[in-house]
Amino acid sequence: VKRKISLCSLIVMMLLNSALLFAQQPFESYKKSIGLSLKKSAGIQLEEYEIVHDEQENAEVFIKEGRGIFKLYIRRVSGRAHKFVFCVLIDNQNKIRDIHILEYPSDYGIGATNKKWLSKFSGKTPGTLVYRKNVDAVSGSTISATSIVEAINKLPLK
């Protein structure tokens, strides 16, 4: 017996699947992609780590590596009509080492996912960032880019 799936049923299933993804803890949800990104961009192995905080919207992870302890922050922030997830790696001198967009479910503001733009954060100190002053503007991505800057400025650096 062949069954036809209506468009409405398909949309409901897609929404339920995305809701289940958002219900997971951020670090555990993205652990594999974060590990691959860190190894590729910063040469850091995600083997020895301690989850300090992990909830639906945010996570903090300390990574112990031969060159020191790094702090990895995962944040879910708002874009124009959606939420997206990114992570930022902070070194032991509280400087930004790397930023990766982990999930960006929209075409709006896609410029904020540009790796060249994200690489310009490297070496800067969270809490000192000002969009359009010491962080370049991104055409068509003002809301998403501003959300990234604001979230980084609010990181609980210790």
Residue pairs with C-beta under 8 A, 6 or more apart in sequence:
18 105
21 29
22 56
22 76
22 83
23 56
25 54
25 55
25 56
25 59
26 54
26 55
26 56
26 57
26 58
26 59
26 74
26 76
26 85
27 34
27 51
27 54
27 59
27 61
27 74
28 54
30 74
30 85
30 87
30 102
30 103
31 46
33 100
33 102
34 46
34 72
34 74
34 87
34 100
34 102
35 45
35 46
37 87
37 98
37 100
38 44
38 45
38 46
38 63
38 72
38 89
38 98
39 45
39 46
41 98
41 100
42 89
42 97
42 98
44 63
44 65
44 67
44 70
44 89
45 65
46 63
48 63
48 64
48 65
49 61
49 62
49 63
49 64
49 72
50 61
50 62
50 64
51 59
51 60
51 61
52 60
52 61
52 62
53 59
53 60
54 60
54 61
56 76
57 75
57 76
58 73
58 74
58 75
58 76
59 72
59 73
59 74
60 71
60 72
60 73
60 74
60 156
61 71
61 72
61 73
61 74
62 69
62 70
62 71
62 72
63 69
63 70
63 71
63 72
63 89
68 91
68 92
69 92
70 89
70 90
70 91
70 92
70 97
71 89
71 90
71 157
72 87
72 88
72 89
72 90
73 87
73 88
73 90
73 155
74 85
74 86
74 87
74 102
75 85
75 86
75 87
75 88
75 151
76 83
76 84
76 85
77 83
77 84
77 85
77 86
77 144
77 147
77 148
77 150
77 151
78 84
78 143
78 147
79 104
79 106
79 108
79 109
79 112
79 143
79 144
79 147
80 106
80 108
80 109
80 143
80 144
81 106
81 108
82 105
82 106
82 108
83 105
84 101
84 103
84 104
84 105
84 106
84 144
85 101
85 102
85 103
85 104
86 99
86 100
86 101
86 102
86 148
86 151
87 99
87 100
87 102
88 96
88 98
88 99
88 121
88 126
88 152
88 155
89 96
89 97
89 98
89 99
90 96
90 97
90 126
90 155
90 157
91 97
94 125
94 126
94 157
95 123
95 124
95 125
96 121
96 122
96 123
96 124
96 125
96 126
96 152
97 122
98 122
99 118
99 119
99 121
99 148
100 118
101 112
101 113
101 118
104 110
104 112
104 113
108 140
108 144
109 138
109 140
109 141
109 142
109 143
109 144
109 145
110 140
110 141
111 117
111 138
111 139
111 140
111 141
111 144
111 145
112 138
112 141
112 144
112 145
112 148
114 138
117 136
117 138
117 145
120 135
120 136
121 129
121 135
121 152
124 134
124 135
126 152
126 153
126 155
126 157
127 153
127 155
127 157
128 134
128 153
129 135
129 149
129 152
129 153
130 149
131 137
131 145
131 146
131 149
135 145
135 149
137 145
138 144
138 145
